[in-house]
Amino acid sequence: MKGDFDARRDLGCGRAGNHHRAIKHFILAARDRHSNSLEKVKAGFMSGIVTKDEYANTLRAYRRAQDEMKSDDRDKAAARGVHENVTH
């Protein structure tokens, strides 16, 4: 766990018998920009496990986290096809 959204997603996947507990892990991972977990939360909403408020709050937190990661320099580099791990 400790801030690792992949670990949160894995915990959610491992909670086959406890859907509500699994969803809580997916919500936390989705709030940290993990798109697959957001899809799990959406599926939970569609099946009635996740409330409308939980889904809406998770979606807002996901978008807010995405926006926080944006920067003009990153957008310009992406437009040029430059990857963050490439140095010249």
C-alpha positions as CSV (number, residue, x, y, z in Angstrom):
1,M,0.0,0.0,0.0
2,K,2.0,3.0,1.2
3,G,1.1,5.2,-1.8
4,D,1.6,2.5,-4.5
5,F,-1.6,2.4,-6.6
6,D,-0.5,-0.8,-8.2
7,A,-0.4,-2.4,-4.8
8,R,-3.8,-1.0,-4.0
9,R,-5.2,-2.4,-7.2
10,D,-3.7,-5.8,-6.4
11,L,-5.2,-5.7,-2.9
12,G,-8.6,-5.0,-4.5
13,C,-8.2,-7.9,-6.9
14,G,-7.3,-10.2,-4.1
15,R,-10.5,-9.4,-2.2
16,A,-12.8,-11.7,-4.2
17,G,-15.0,-12.5,-1.2
18,N,-15.4,-9.0,0.1
19,H,-16.5,-6.7,-2.7
20,H,-16.9,-3.6,-0.5
21,R,-13.4,-3.9,0.8
22,A,-12.0,-4.5,-2.7
23,I,-13.9,-1.4,-4.0
24,K,-12.3,0.7,-1.2
25,H,-8.8,-0.3,-2.5
26,F,-9.9,0.5,-6.1
27,I,-11.2,3.9,-5.0
28,L,-7.9,4.8,-3.3
29,A,-5.9,3.6,-6.4
30,A,-8.2,5.5,-8.8
31,R,-7.7,8.7,-6.7
32,D,-4.0,8.3,-7.4
33,R,-4.5,8.2,-11.2
34,H,-4.7,4.5,-11.7
35,S,-7.1,4.2,-14.7
36,N,-7.7,0.5,-14.5
37,S,-8.9,1.0,-10.9
38,L,-11.2,3.8,-12.0
39,E,-12.7,1.3,-14.5
40,K,-13.3,-1.1,-11.6
41,V,-15.0,1.6,-9.6
42,K,-17.1,2.4,-12.6
43,A,-18.1,-1.2,-12.9
44,G,-18.9,-1.3,-9.2
45,F,-21.2,1.7,-9.8
46,M,-22.9,0.1,-12.7
47,S,-23.5,-3.0,-10.7
48,G,-24.8,-1.1,-7.7
49,I,-21.9,-1.8,-5.3
50,V,-20.5,1.7,-5.5
51,T,-22.8,4.7,-4.7
52,K,-23.3,7.6,-7.1
53,D,-21.5,9.8,-4.6
54,E,-18.6,7.5,-4.2
55,Y,-18.2,7.2,-8.0
56,A,-18.5,11.0,-8.5
57,N,-16.0,11.8,-5.8
58,T,-13.6,9.2,-7.1
59,L,-13.9,10.6,-10.6
60,R,-13.3,14.1,-9.4
61,A,-10.2,13.1,-7.4
62,Y,-8.9,11.1,-10.4
63,R,-9.3,14.1,-12.7
64,R,-7.8,16.5,-10.1
65,A,-4.7,14.2,-9.7
66,Q,-4.4,14.0,-13.5
67,D,-4.5,17.8,-13.7
68,E,-1.9,18.2,-11.0
69,M,0.5,16.1,-13.1
70,K,0.1,18.3,-16.2
71,S,2.6,21.0,-17.0
72,D,3.4,23.1,-20.1
73,D,6.9,21.6,-20.4
74,R,5.5,18.0,-20.2
75,D,2.8,18.8,-22.8
76,K,5.4,20.4,-25.1
77,A,7.7,17.4,-24.8
78,A,4.9,15.0,-25.5
79,A,3.9,17.0,-28.6
80,R,7.5,16.6,-29.8
81,G,7.5,12.9,-29.0
82,V,10.1,13.3,-26.2
83,H,9.8,10.8,-23.4
84,E,10.6,11.7,-19.8
85,N,13.3,9.0,-19.4
86,V,15.2,10.1,-22.5
87,T,18.2,12.4,-21.8
88,H,20.4,14.1,-24.3
